[in-house]
Amino acid sequence: MGVKGKLIASMKVKCGGHIIYDLYHTNTHRIPNISPNNVNHFEIHEGETIKVDSIVSWNYNDAGQKKFMKQVIEAIDPHKKSSRWKVIQGDVLELYNSFTIAASSENQWFTCTLEYEKKTEDTPEPLILLGLIIDMTKDIEGHLFKK
């Protein structure tokens, strides 16, 4: 059994957390165009992006390396503006036995939580991936303010 961990980042967003939530969950396909330095491709494999049990994949940049991640959407609460996405395939599972990304928005705040189980004690914390999500969120906010 590996070492379990959790990283949480909360950031104040000028455009309102509900708008960030909307873009991540109903207009997810737009993120590669909004944040091309971080995300190269987004695809829906089964279902819809805003439905539980949908399967989606991302091609993203991790410290300059191209990576892949496939996820199943485990939970969505539109009233609380929260969701939980579990990684089921991809590069991140080379280092972690399990990996889940939860996101929530409240008023002017966006919060992202990474929960994971490392394969070994020497496995680094997924700080680069958390930074990627923060950078994507900043790109989304910047895009919304251009309009």
N, CA, C and O atoms as a GROMACS GRO file, in nm:
protein
  588
    1MET      N    1   0.085  -0.119   0.000
    1MET     CA    2   0.000   0.000   0.000
    1MET      C    3   0.088   0.124   0.000
    1MET      O    4   0.182   0.133   0.079
    2GLY      N    5   0.058   0.218  -0.088
    2GLY     CA    6   0.137   0.340  -0.101
    2GLY      C    7   0.100   0.445   0.001
    2GLY      O    8   0.008   0.427   0.081
    3VAL      N    9   0.170   0.555  -0.004
    3VAL     CA   10   0.146   0.667   0.086
    3VAL      C   11   0.038   0.756   0.026
    3VAL      O   12   0.048   0.800  -0.088
    4LYS      N   13  -0.066   0.781   0.104
    4LYS     CA   14  -0.176   0.865   0.055
    4LYS      C   15  -0.145   1.011   0.082
    4LYS      O   16  -0.080   1.045   0.181
    5GLY      N   17  -0.192   1.097  -0.008
    5GLY     CA   18  -0.170   1.240   0.008
    5GLY      C   19  -0.285   1.321  -0.048
    5GLY      O   20  -0.370   1.271  -0.121
    6LYS      N   21  -0.284   1.448  -0.011
    6LYS     CA   22  -0.387   1.540  -0.058
    6LYS      C   23  -0.323   1.678  -0.069
    6LYS      O   24  -0.257   1.725   0.024
    7LEU      N   25  -0.343   1.742  -0.182
    7LEU     CA   26  -0.300   1.881  -0.204
    7LEU      C   27  -0.424   1.963  -0.235
    7LEU      O   28  -0.510   1.922  -0.313
    8ILE      N   29  -0.432   2.080  -0.174
    8ILE     CA   30  -0.547   2.168  -0.194
    8ILE      C   31  -0.496   2.308  -0.229
    8ILE      O   32  -0.408   2.361  -0.163
    9ALA      N   33  -0.554   2.365  -0.333
    9ALA     CA   34  -0.522   2.503  -0.369
    9ALA      C   35  -0.654   2.577  -0.387
    9ALA      O   36  -0.745   2.531  -0.456
   10SER      N   37  -0.663   2.693  -0.324
   10SER     CA   38  -0.778   2.781  -0.341
   10SER      C   39  -0.727   2.913  -0.395
   10SER      O   40  -0.625   2.966  -0.349
   11MET      N   41  -0.799   2.966  -0.491
   11MET     CA   42  -0.758   3.094  -0.546
   11MET      C   43  -0.880   3.182  -0.568
   11MET      O   44  -0.987   3.137  -0.610
   12LYS      N   45  -0.861   3.309  -0.538
   12LYS     CA   46  -0.968   3.406  -0.561
   12LYS      C   47  -0.971   3.439  -0.710
   12LYS      O   48  -0.868   3.467  -0.771
   13VAL      N   49  -1.091   3.435  -0.767
   13VAL     CA   50  -1.106   3.464  -0.909
   13VAL      C   51  -1.201   3.583  -0.925
   13VAL      O   52  -1.311   3.585  -0.870
   14LYS      N   53  -1.156   3.680  -1.001
   14LYS     CA   54  -1.231   3.805  -1.017
   14LYS      C   55  -1.363   3.784  -1.090
   14LYS      O   56  -1.460   3.856  -1.065
   15CYS      N   57  -1.367   3.686  -1.178
   15CYS     CA   58  -1.486   3.666  -1.260
   15CYS      C   59  -1.594   3.585  -1.188
   15CYS      O   60  -1.706   3.573  -1.238
   16GLY      N   61  -1.563   3.531  -1.072
   16GLY     CA   62  -1.660   3.452  -0.998
   16GLY      C   63  -1.639   3.304  -1.020
   16GLY      O   64  -1.621   3.259  -1.134
   17GLY      N   65  -1.640   3.229  -0.913
   17GLY     CA   66  -1.617   3.085  -0.920
   17GLY      C   67  -1.717   3.011  -1.005
   17GLY      O   68  -1.683   2.912  -1.070
   18HIS      N   69  -1.842   3.058  -1.007
   18HIS     CA   70  -1.944   2.990  -1.086
   18HIS      C   71  -1.913   2.994  -1.235
   18HIS      O   72  -1.947   2.900  -1.308
   19ILE      N   73  -1.849   3.100  -1.281
   19ILE     CA   74  -1.813   3.109  -1.423
   19ILE      C   75  -1.699   3.013  -1.456
   19ILE      O   76  -1.698   2.952  -1.563
   20ILE      N   77  -1.603   3.001  -1.365
   20ILE     CA   78  -1.494   2.904  -1.382
   20ILE      C   79  -1.552   2.763  -1.385
   20ILE      O   80  -1.516   2.682  -1.470
   21TYR      N   81  -1.642   2.734  -1.292
   21TYR     CA   82  -1.708   2.603  -1.287
   21TYR      C   83  -1.777   2.574  -1.420
   21TYR      O   84  -1.763   2.465  -1.475
   22ASP      N   85  -1.849   2.671  -1.472
   22ASP     CA   86  -1.920   2.652  -1.597
   22ASP      C   87  -1.824   2.617  -1.711
   22ASP      O   88  -1.853   2.528  -1.791
   23LEU      N   89  -1.714   2.686  -1.718
   23LEU     CA   90  -1.620   2.659  -1.828
   23LEU      C   91  -1.557   2.521  -1.813
   23LEU      O   92  -1.540   2.450  -1.912
   24TYR      N   93  -1.522   2.481  -1.690
   24TYR     CA   94  -1.462   2.349  -1.669
   24TYR      C   95  -1.561   2.236  -1.695
   24TYR      O   96  -1.520   2.124  -1.727
   25HIS      N   97  -1.692   2.262  -1.680
   25HIS     CA   98  -1.786   2.151  -1.685
   25HIS      C   99  -1.887   2.155  -1.799
   25HIS      O  100  -1.944   2.051  -1.833
   26THR      N  101  -1.910   2.269  -1.857
   26THR     CA  102  -2.005   2.270  -1.969
   26THR      C  103  -1.940   2.313  -2.099
   26THR      O  104  -1.994   2.290  -2.207
   27ASN      N  105  -1.824   2.375  -2.088
   27ASN     CA  106  -1.751   2.419  -2.208
   27ASN      C  107  -1.607   2.369  -2.204
   27ASN      O  108  -1.515   2.437  -2.250
   28THR      N  109  -1.589   2.251  -2.150
   28THR     CA  110  -1.456   2.195  -2.132
   28THR      C  111  -1.380   2.186  -2.264
   28THR      O  112  -1.258   2.205  -2.267
   29HIS      N  113  -1.450   2.160  -2.370
   29HIS     CA  114  -1.388   2.147  -2.503
   29HIS      C  115  -1.316   2.276  -2.546
   29HIS      O  116  -1.233   2.272  -2.637
   30ARG      N  117  -1.347   2.390  -2.483
   30ARG     CA  118  -1.285   2.517  -2.519
   30ARG      C  119  -1.149   2.538  -2.451
   30ARG      O  120  -1.072   2.625  -2.492
   31ILE      N  121  -1.119   2.460  -2.348
   31ILE     CA  122  -0.997   2.484  -2.269
   31ILE      C  123  -0.869   2.473  -2.352
   31ILE      O  124  -0.780   2.556  -2.332
   32PRO      N  125  -0.854   2.378  -2.445
   32PRO     CA  126  -0.731   2.377  -2.525
   32PRO      C  127  -0.707   2.507  -2.602
   32PRO      O  128  -0.592   2.545  -2.623
   33ASN      N  129  -0.813   2.575  -2.645
   33ASN     CA  130  -0.798   2.703  -2.715
   33ASN      C  131  -0.768   2.817  -2.618
   33ASN      O  132  -0.700   2.913  -2.654
   34ILE      N  133  -0.820   2.807  -2.498
   34ILE     CA  134  -0.802   2.912  -2.398
   34ILE      C  135  -0.666   2.900  -2.329
   34ILE      O  136  -0.603   3.000  -2.296
   35SER      N  137  -0.620   2.777  -2.307
   35SER     CA  138  -0.495   2.752  -2.234
   35SER      C  139  -0.404   2.657  -2.314
   35SER      O  140  -0.372   2.549  -2.266
   36PRO      N  141  -0.363   2.698  -2.435
   36PRO     CA  142  -0.288   2.607  -2.522
   36PRO      C  143  -0.149   2.570  -2.471
   36PRO      O  144  -0.094   2.468  -2.512
   37ASN      N  145  -0.091   2.650  -2.384
   37ASN     CA  146   0.039   2.613  -2.327
   37ASN      C  147   0.028   2.499  -2.226
   37ASN      O  148   0.127   2.432  -2.195
   38ASN      N  149  -0.093   2.477  -2.176
   38ASN     CA  150  -0.114   2.373  -2.075
   38ASN      C  151  -0.189   2.252  -2.129
   38ASN      O  152  -0.158   2.138  -2.092
   39VAL      N  153  -0.287   2.275  -2.216
   39VAL     CA  154  -0.372   2.166  -2.265
   39VAL      C  155  -0.367   2.165  -2.417
   39VAL      O  156  -0.392   2.266  -2.482
   40ASN      N  157  -0.334   2.049  -2.474
   40ASN     CA  158  -0.326   2.034  -2.619
   40ASN      C  159  -0.455   1.981  -2.680
   40ASN      O  160  -0.489   2.014  -2.794
   41HIS      N  161  -0.527   1.898  -2.603
   41HIS     CA  162  -0.644   1.832  -2.660
   41HIS      C  163  -0.735   1.784  -2.548
   41HIS      O  164  -0.688   1.740  -2.443
   42PHE      N  165  -0.866   1.793  -2.570
   42PHE     CA  166  -0.966   1.740  -2.479
   42PHE      C  167  -1.065   1.661  -2.562
   42PHE      O  168  -1.106   1.706  -2.669
   43GLU      N  169  -1.104   1.543  -2.514
   43GLU     CA  170  -1.196   1.459  -2.591
   43GLU      C  171  -1.294   1.389  -2.498
   43GLU      O  172  -1.259   1.346  -2.389
   44ILE      N  173  -1.418   1.379  -2.544
   44ILE     CA  174  -1.521   1.303  -2.472
   44ILE      C  175  -1.527   1.165  -2.536
   44ILE      O  176  -1.548   1.153  -2.657
   45HIS      N  177  -1.509   1.061  -2.456
   45HIS     CA  178  -1.512   0.924  -2.508
   45HIS      C  179  -1.649   0.859  -2.487
   45HIS      O  180  -1.699   0.788  -2.574
   46GLU      N  181  -1.708   0.886  -2.371
   46GLU     CA  182  -1.840   0.830  -2.341
   46GLU      C  183  -1.919   0.932  -2.263
   46GLU      O  184  -1.867   0.994  -2.170
   47GLY      N  185  -2.044   0.950  -2.299
   47GLY     CA  186  -2.131   1.041  -2.226
   47GLY      C  187  -2.110   1.186  -2.265
   47GLY      O  188  -2.069   1.217  -2.377
   48GLU      N  189  -2.138   1.274  -2.168
   48GLU     CA  190  -2.126   1.417  -2.187
   48GLU      C  191  -2.037   1.473  -2.077
   48GLU      O  192  -2.024   1.411  -1.971
   49THR      N  193  -1.975   1.587  -2.100
   49THR     CA  194  -1.881   1.640  -2.001
   49THR      C  195  -1.946   1.673  -1.868
   49THR      O  196  -1.878   1.670  -1.765
   50ILE      N  197  -2.073   1.703  -1.865
   50ILE     CA  198  -2.134   1.743  -1.740
   50ILE      C  199  -2.217   1.631  -1.676
   50ILE      O  200  -2.302   1.658  -1.592
   51LYS      N  201  -2.194   1.508  -1.715
   51LYS     CA  202  -2.270   1.395  -1.663
   51LYS      C  203  -2.179   1.300  -1.585
   51LYS      O  204  -2.065   1.276  -1.623
   52VAL      N  205  -2.232   1.248  -1.476
   52VAL     CA  206  -2.160   1.146  -1.399
   52VAL      C  207  -2.143   1.022  -1.488
   52VAL      O  208  -2.233   0.988  -1.564
   53ASP      N  209  -2.029   0.957  -1.477
   53ASP     CA  210  -1.989   0.838  -1.552
   53ASP      C  211  -1.940   0.868  -1.693
   53ASP      O  212  -1.904   0.775  -1.766
   54SER      N  213  -1.936   0.993  -1.734
   54SER     CA  214  -1.875   1.027  -1.862
   54SER      C  215  -1.726   1.000  -1.853
   54SER      O  216  -1.665   1.014  -1.747
   55ILE      N  217  -1.668   0.962  -1.965
   55ILE     CA  218  -1.524   0.937  -1.972
   55ILE      C  219  -1.464   1.037  -2.070
   55ILE      O  220  -1.509   1.050  -2.184
   56VAL      N  221  -1.361   1.107  -2.022
   56VAL     CA  222  -1.297   1.211  -2.102
   56VAL      C  223  -1.146   1.193  -2.097
   56VAL      O  224  -1.094   1.123  -2.010
   57SER      N  225  -1.075   1.254  -2.190
   57SER     CA  226  -0.929   1.249  -2.185
   57SER      C  227  -0.871   1.386  -2.216
   57SER      O  228  -0.933   1.470  -2.282
   58TRP      N  229  -0.751   1.407  -2.166
   58TRP     CA  230  -0.676   1.531  -2.184
   58TRP      C  231  -0.536   1.498  -2.234
   58TRP      O  232  -0.475   1.402  -2.187
   59ASN      N  233  -0.486   1.574  -2.326
   59ASN     CA  234  -0.344   1.577  -2.358
   59ASN      C  235  -0.296   1.709  -2.302
   59ASN      O  236  -0.348   1.815  -2.337
   60TYR      N  237  -0.196   1.704  -2.215
   60TYR     CA  238  -0.152   1.825  -2.145
   60TYR      C  239   0.000   1.829  -2.136
   60TYR      O  240   0.068   1.730  -2.164
   61ASN      N  241   0.052   1.944  -2.096
   61ASN     CA  242   0.196   1.962  -2.081
   61ASN      C  243   0.230   1.960  -1.932
   61ASN      O  244   0.174   2.035  -1.852
   62ASP      N  245   0.323   1.874  -1.896
   62ASP     CA  246   0.369   1.862  -1.757
   62ASP      C  247   0.519   1.890  -1.756
   62ASP      O  248   0.599   1.805  -1.795
   63ALA      N  249   0.556   2.009  -1.711
   63ALA     CA  250   0.697   2.050  -1.706
   63ALA      C  251   0.764   2.033  -1.843
   63ALA      O  252   0.877   1.986  -1.852
   64GLY      N  253   0.692   2.073  -1.948
   64GLY     CA  254   0.747   2.068  -2.082
   64GLY      C  255   0.733   1.934  -2.153
   64GLY      O  256   0.770   1.922  -2.269
   65GLN      N  257   0.679   1.834  -2.085
   65GLN     CA  258   0.659   1.703  -2.146
   65GLN      C  259   0.512   1.682  -2.178
   65GLN      O  260   0.425   1.719  -2.099
   66LYS      N  261   0.484   1.625  -2.293
   66LYS     CA  262   0.346   1.596  -2.331
   66LYS      C  263   0.299   1.472  -2.255
   66LYS      O  264   0.366   1.369  -2.253
   67LYS      N  265   0.181   1.485  -2.192
   67LYS     CA  266   0.124   1.377  -2.111
   67LYS      C  267  -0.021   1.354  -2.151
   67LYS      O  268  -0.083   1.435  -2.219
   68PHE      N  269  -0.073   1.239  -2.106
   68PHE     CA  270  -0.210   1.197  -2.136
   68PHE      C  271  -0.278   1.155  -2.007
   68PHE      O  272  -0.216   1.095  -1.920
   69MET      N  273  -0.407   1.187  -1.996
   69MET     CA  274  -0.486   1.146  -1.880
   69MET      C  275  -0.628   1.117  -1.924
   69MET      O  276  -0.690   1.198  -1.992
   70LYS      N  277  -0.680   1.000  -1.885
   70LYS     CA  278  -0.821   0.966  -1.910
   70LYS      C  279  -0.890   0.961  -1.774
   70LYS      O  280  -0.837   0.905  -1.678
   71GLN      N  281  -1.010   1.021  -1.767
   71GLN     CA  282  -1.082   1.030  -1.640
   71GLN      C  283  -1.227   0.989  -1.656
   71GLN      O  284  -1.285   0.998  -1.764
   72VAL      N  285  -1.284   0.943  -1.544
   72VAL     CA  286  -1.427   0.921  -1.535
   72VAL      C  287  -1.480   1.024  -1.435
   72VAL      O  288  -1.421   1.046  -1.329
   73ILE      N  289  -1.590   1.086  -1.470
   73ILE     CA  290  -1.651   1.184  -1.381
   73ILE      C  291  -1.732   1.106  -1.276
   73ILE      O  292  -1.831   1.040  -1.309
   74GLU      N  293  -1.688   1.116  -1.151
   74GLU     CA  294  -1.751   1.040  -1.043
   74GLU      C  295  -1.870   1.112  -0.980
   74GLU      O  296  -1.968   1.048  -0.942
   75ALA      N  297  -1.861   1.243  -0.968
   75ALA     CA  298  -1.967   1.317  -0.900
   75ALA      C  299  -1.972   1.460  -0.952
   75ALA      O  300  -1.869   1.521  -0.983
   76ILE      N  301  -2.093   1.513  -0.960
   76ILE     CA  302  -2.115   1.653  -0.996
   76ILE      C  303  -2.231   1.703  -0.911
   76ILE      O  304  -2.335   1.639  -0.900
   77ASP      N  305  -2.211   1.819  -0.851
   77ASP     CA  306  -2.318   1.884  -0.777
   77ASP      C  307  -2.330   2.027  -0.830
   77ASP      O  308  -2.256   2.116  -0.788
   78PRO      N  309  -2.424   2.050  -0.924
   78PRO     CA  310  -2.435   2.183  -0.984
   78PRO      C  311  -2.476   2.290  -0.883
   78PRO      O  312  -2.445   2.408  -0.902
   79HIS      N  313  -2.545   2.252  -0.776
   79HIS     CA  314  -2.586   2.351  -0.676
   79HIS      C  315  -2.468   2.397  -0.592
   79HIS      O  316  -2.459   2.514  -0.555
   80LYS      N  317  -2.378   2.305  -0.562
   80LYS     CA  318  -2.258   2.340  -0.486
   80LYS      C  319  -2.142   2.378  -0.577
   80LYS      O  320  -2.034   2.415  -0.530
   81LYS      N  321  -2.164   2.369  -0.708
   81LYS     CA  322  -2.060   2.398  -0.808
   81LYS      C  323  -1.935   2.315  -0.780
   81LYS      O  324  -1.824   2.368  -0.772
   82SER      N  325  -1.955   2.183  -0.766
   82SER     CA  326  -1.842   2.095  -0.736
   82SER      C  327  -1.847   1.971  -0.824
   82SER      O  328  -1.952   1.932  -0.874
   83SER      N  329  -1.730   1.910  -0.842
   83SER     CA  330  -1.720   1.787  -0.920
   83SER      C  331  -1.599   1.707  -0.875
   83SER      O  332  -1.509   1.759  -0.808
   84ARG      N  333  -1.598   1.580  -0.913
   84ARG     CA  334  -1.489   1.489  -0.878
   84ARG      C  335  -1.460   1.404  -1.001
   84ARG      O  336  -1.549   1.338  -1.055
   85TRP      N  337  -1.332   1.405  -1.044
   85TRP     CA  338  -1.289   1.334  -1.164
   85TRP      C  339  -1.181   1.235  -1.125
   85TRP      O  340  -1.078   1.276  -1.071
   86LYS      N  341  -1.200   1.108  -1.151
   86LYS     CA  342  -1.102   1.004  -1.115
   86LYS      C  343  -1.022   0.964  -1.239
   86LYS      O  344  -1.078   0.935  -1.345
   87VAL      N  345  -0.889   0.962  -1.223
   87VAL     CA  346  -0.803   0.919  -1.334
   87VAL      C  347  -0.812   0.767  -1.346
   87VAL      O  348  -0.795   0.695  -1.248
   88ILE      N  349  -0.839   0.719  -1.468
   88ILE     CA  350  -0.849   0.575  -1.491
   88ILE      C  351  -0.741   0.523  -1.586
   88ILE      O  352  -0.723   0.402  -1.601
   89GLN      N  353  -0.669   0.617  -1.649
   89GLN     CA  354  -0.564   0.578  -1.743
   89GLN      C  355  -0.474   0.698  -1.768
   89GLN      O  356  -0.519   0.813  -1.763
   90GLY      N  357  -0.347   0.671  -1.795
   90GLY     CA  358  -0.258   0.780  -1.834
   90GLY      C  359  -0.128   0.784  -1.757
   90GLY      O  360  -0.100   0.700  -1.672
   91ASP      N  361  -0.048   0.885  -1.792
   91ASP     CA  362   0.087   0.899  -1.739
   91ASP      C  363   0.090   0.913  -1.587
   91ASP      O  364   0.181   0.862  -1.522
   92VAL      N  365  -0.007   0.981  -1.530
   92VAL     CA  366  -0.007   1.005  -1.386
   92VAL      C  367  -0.013   0.873  -1.307
   92VAL      O  368   0.035   0.866  -1.194
   93LEU      N  369  -0.072   0.770  -1.366
   93LEU     CA  370  -0.084   0.641  -1.296
   93LEU      C  371   0.046   0.561  -1.298
   93LEU      O  372   0.054   0.454  -1.239
   94GLU      N  373   0.148   0.614  -1.367
   94GLU     CA  374   0.280   0.551  -1.358
   94GLU      C  375   0.343   0.577  -1.221
   94GLU      O  376   0.424   0.497  -1.174
   95LEU      N  377   0.306   0.689  -1.158
   95LEU     CA  378   0.362   0.726  -1.028
   95LEU      C  379   0.266   0.704  -0.912
   95LEU      O  380   0.308   0.691  -0.798
   96TYR      N  381   0.136   0.700  -0.943
   96TYR     CA  382   0.035   0.693  -0.838
   96TYR      C  383  -0.058   0.575  -0.862
   96TYR      O  384  -0.096   0.547  -0.975
   97ASN      N  385  -0.095   0.505  -0.752
   97ASN     CA  386  -0.192   0.395  -0.762
   97ASN      C  387  -0.332   0.447  -0.791
   97ASN      O  388  -0.409   0.383  -0.863
   98SER      N  389  -0.363   0.562  -0.736
   98SER     CA  390  -0.493   0.625  -0.761
   98SER      C  391  -0.473   0.776  -0.762
   98SER      O  392  -0.381   0.828  -0.698
   99PHE      N  393  -0.561   0.843  -0.835
   99PHE     CA  394  -0.548   0.989  -0.847
   99PHE      C  395  -0.684   1.047  -0.879
   99PHE      O  396  -0.748   1.007  -0.977
  100THR      N  397  -0.730   1.141  -0.797
  100THR     CA  398  -0.859   1.204  -0.816
  100THR      C  399  -0.845   1.355  -0.808
  100THR      O  400  -0.769   1.406  -0.726
  101ILE      N  401  -0.917   1.424  -0.893
  101ILE     CA  402  -0.918   1.570  -0.893
  101ILE      C  403  -1.059   1.616  -0.861
  101ILE      O  404  -1.155   1.583  -0.931
  102ALA      N  405  -1.071   1.692  -0.753
  102ALA     CA  406  -1.200   1.750  -0.716
  102ALA      C  407  -1.190   1.901  -0.730
  102ALA      O  408  -1.086   1.960  -0.699
  103ALA      N  409  -1.296   1.962  -0.777
  103ALA     CA  410  -1.298   2.107  -0.795
  103ALA      C  411  -1.430   2.161  -0.742
  103ALA      O  412  -1.534   2.097  -0.753
  104SER      N  413  -1.421   2.279  -0.683
  104SER     CA  414  -1.542   2.344  -0.636
  104SER      C  415  -1.526   2.495  -0.649
  104SER      O  416  -1.415   2.548  -0.648
  105SER      N  417  -1.638   2.562  -0.660
  105SER     CA  418  -1.639   2.707  -0.673
  105SER      C  419  -1.743   2.763  -0.577
  105SER      O  420  -1.854   2.712  -0.566
  106GLU      N  421  -1.703   2.869  -0.509
  106GLU     CA  422  -1.796   2.936  -0.418
  106GLU      C  423  -1.768   3.085  -0.422
  106GLU      O  424  -1.656   3.129  -0.395
  107ASN      N  425  -1.869   3.161  -0.456
  107ASN     CA  426  -1.855   3.307  -0.467
  107ASN      C  427  -1.737   3.343  -0.554
  107ASN      O  428  -1.739   3.315  -0.674
  108GLN      N  429  -1.635   3.404  -0.499
  108GLN     CA  430  -1.517   3.447  -0.575
  108GLN      C  431  -1.401   3.350  -0.562
  108GLN      O  432  -1.288   3.386  -0.594
  109TRP      N  433  -1.426   3.227  -0.518
  109TRP     CA  434  -1.317   3.131  -0.493
  109TRP      C  435  -1.331   3.006  -0.578
  109TRP      O  436  -1.441   2.953  -0.596
  110PHE      N  437  -1.218   2.959  -0.630
  110PHE     CA  438  -1.208   2.830  -0.699
  110PHE      C  439  -1.111   2.745  -0.618
  110PHE      O  440  -1.001   2.789  -0.586
  111THR      N  441  -1.152   2.623  -0.585
  111THR     CA  442  -1.069   2.533  -0.505
  111THR      C  443  -1.051   2.402  -0.580
  111THR      O  444  -1.147   2.344  -0.631
  112CYS      N  445  -0.927   2.356  -0.585
  112CYS     CA  446  -0.893   2.230  -0.649
  112CYS      C  447  -0.825   2.140  -0.546
  112CYS      O  448  -0.734   2.184  -0.475
  113THR      N  449  -0.869   2.016  -0.538
  113THR     CA  450  -0.811   1.920  -0.445
  113THR      C  451  -0.762   1.798  -0.522
  113THR      O  452  -0.839   1.736  -0.596
  114LEU      N  453  -0.636   1.764  -0.505
  114LEU     CA  454  -0.580   1.642  -0.563
  114LEU      C  455  -0.567   1.540  -0.451
  114LEU      O  456  -0.503   1.567  -0.349
  115GLU      N  457  -0.628   1.423  -0.469
  115GLU     CA  458  -0.613   1.314  -0.374
  115GLU      C  459  -0.545   1.200  -0.448
  115GLU      O  460  -0.584   1.167  -0.560
  116TYR      N  461  -0.443   1.140  -0.386
  116TYR     CA  462  -0.363   1.042  -0.456
  116TYR      C  463  -0.301   0.943  -0.358
  116TYR      O  464  -0.292   0.967  -0.238
  117GLU      N  465  -0.260   0.831  -0.416
  117GLU     CA  466  -0.183   0.731  -0.342
  117GLU      C  467  -0.056   0.704  -0.421
  117GLU      O  468  -0.061   0.654  -0.534
  118LYS      N  469   0.056   0.738  -0.360
  118LYS     CA  470   0.185   0.718  -0.426
  118LYS      C  471   0.217   0.570  -0.436
  118LYS      O  472   0.178   0.491  -0.349
  119LYS      N  473   0.288   0.531  -0.542
  119LYS     CA  474   0.332   0.392  -0.555
  119LYS      C  475   0.447   0.362  -0.459
  119LYS      O  476   0.458   0.251  -0.408
  120THR      N  477   0.533   0.462  -0.436
  120THR     CA  478   0.645   0.446  -0.341
  120THR      C  479   0.656   0.573  -0.257
  120THR      O  480   0.602   0.678  -0.294
  121GLU      N  481   0.724   0.563  -0.145
  121GLU     CA  482   0.743   0.680  -0.060
  121GLU      C  483   0.826   0.788  -0.128
  121GLU      O  484   0.812   0.906  -0.096
  122ASP      N  485   0.911   0.748  -0.223
  122ASP     CA  486   0.998   0.842  -0.293
  122ASP      C  487   0.928   0.919  -0.406
  122ASP      O  488   0.985   1.012  -0.462
  123THR      N  489   0.807   0.881  -0.439
  123THR     CA  490   0.732   0.948  -0.545
  123THR      C  491   0.708   1.094  -0.503
  123THR      O  492   0.664   1.119  -0.391
  124PRO      N  493   0.736   1.188  -0.592
  124PRO     CA  494   0.716   1.329  -0.555
  124PRO      C  495   0.568   1.365  -0.543
  124PRO      O  496   0.481   1.298  -0.599
  125GLU      N  497   0.542   1.471  -0.470
  125GLU     CA  498   0.406   1.524  -0.462
  125GLU      C  499   0.371   1.580  -0.600
  125GLU      O  500   0.460   1.629  -0.670
  126PRO      N  501   0.246   1.574  -0.640
  126PRO     CA  502   0.207   1.621  -0.774
  126PRO      C  503   0.191   1.773  -0.783
  126PRO      O  504   0.088   1.823  -0.828
  127LEU      N  505   0.294   1.844  -0.740
  127LEU     CA  506   0.289   1.990  -0.739
  127LEU      C  507   0.284   2.049  -0.880
  127LEU      O  508   0.219   2.152  -0.902
  128ILE      N  509   0.350   1.985  -0.975
  128ILE     CA  510   0.348   2.035  -1.113
  128ILE      C  511   0.207   2.026  -1.170
  128ILE      O  512   0.162   2.117  -1.239
  129LEU      N  513   0.137   1.917  -1.143
  129LEU     CA  514   0.000   1.902  -1.193
  129LEU      C  515  -0.093   2.002  -1.126
  129LEU      O  516  -0.181   2.058  -1.191
  130LEU      N  517  -0.075   2.025  -0.997
  130LEU     CA  518  -0.156   2.126  -0.929
  130LEU      C  519  -0.128   2.264  -0.989
  130LEU      O  520  -0.220   2.343  -1.011
  131GLY      N  521  -0.002   2.294  -1.016
  131GLY     CA  522   0.034   2.420  -1.081
  131GLY      C  523  -0.028   2.433  -1.219
  131GLY      O  524  -0.069   2.542  -1.258
  132LEU      N  525  -0.036   2.323  -1.292
  132LEU     CA  526  -0.099   2.323  -1.424
  132LEU      C  527  -0.246   2.363  -1.413
  132LEU      O  528  -0.294   2.443  -1.493
  133ILE      N  529  -0.316   2.309  -1.315
  133ILE     CA  530  -0.458   2.341  -1.297
  133ILE      C  531  -0.474   2.488  -1.259
  133ILE      O  532  -0.565   2.556  -1.306
  134ILE      N  533  -0.385   2.537  -1.173
  134ILE     CA  534  -0.388   2.679  -1.136
  134ILE      C  535  -0.363   2.766  -1.259
  134ILE      O  536  -0.433   2.865  -1.280
  135ASP      N  537  -0.264   2.729  -1.340
  135ASP     CA  538  -0.234   2.805  -1.462
  135ASP      C  539  -0.352   2.802  -1.560
  135ASP      O  540  -0.383   2.904  -1.622
  136MET      N  541  -0.417   2.687  -1.573
  136MET     CA  542  -0.534   2.678  -1.661
  136MET      C  543  -0.645   2.772  -1.611
  136MET      O  544  -0.709   2.840  -1.690
  137THR      N  545  -0.665   2.773  -1.481
  137THR     CA  546  -0.769   2.858  -1.422
  137THR      C  547  -0.737   3.005  -1.446
  137THR      O  548  -0.826   3.084  -1.476
  138LYS      N  549  -0.611   3.043  -1.432
  138LYS     CA  550  -0.570   3.182  -1.460
  138LYS      C  551  -0.592   3.216  -1.607
  138LYS      O  552  -0.636   3.326  -1.639
  139ASP      N  553  -0.562   3.121  -1.696
  139ASP     CA  554  -0.585   3.143  -1.839
  139ASP      C  555  -0.734   3.162  -1.868
  139ASP      O  556  -0.772   3.249  -1.947
  140ILE      N  557  -0.817   3.082  -1.803
  140ILE     CA  558  -0.962   3.092  -1.822
  140ILE      C  559  -1.010   3.229  -1.774
  140ILE      O  560  -1.088   3.296  -1.842
  141GLU      N  561  -0.964   3.269  -1.658
  141GLU     CA  562  -1.004   3.399  -1.606
  141GLU      C  563  -0.958   3.512  -1.699
  141GLU      O  564  -1.035   3.604  -1.727
  142GLY      N  565  -0.835   3.505  -1.746
  142GLY     CA  566  -0.784   3.605  -1.840
  142GLY      C  567  -0.866   3.609  -1.968
  142GLY      O  568  -0.894   3.716  -2.021
  143HIS      N  569  -0.905   3.492  -2.018
  143HIS     CA  570  -0.988   3.484  -2.138
  143HIS      C  571  -1.123   3.549  -2.116
  143HIS      O  572  -1.173   3.620  -2.203
  144LEU      N  573  -1.182   3.526  -2.001
  144LEU     CA  574  -1.314   3.581  -1.972
  144LEU      C  575  -1.310   3.733  -1.959
  144LEU      O  576  -1.407   3.802  -1.993
  145PHE      N  577  -1.197   3.786  -1.911
  145PHE     CA  578  -1.186   3.931  -1.898
  145PHE      C  579  -1.154   4.000  -2.029
  145PHE      O  580  -1.169   4.122  -2.039
  146LYS      N  581  -1.108   3.925  -2.131
  146LYS     CA  582  -1.083   3.984  -2.263
  146LYS      C  583  -1.214   4.019  -2.332
  146LYS      O  584  -1.219   4.110  -2.415
  147LYS      N  585  -1.319   3.944  -2.298
  147LYS     CA  586  -1.447   3.962  -2.365
  147LYS      C  587  -1.512   4.094  -2.329
  147LYS      O  588  -1.621   4.124  -2.377
   0.00000   0.00000   0.00000
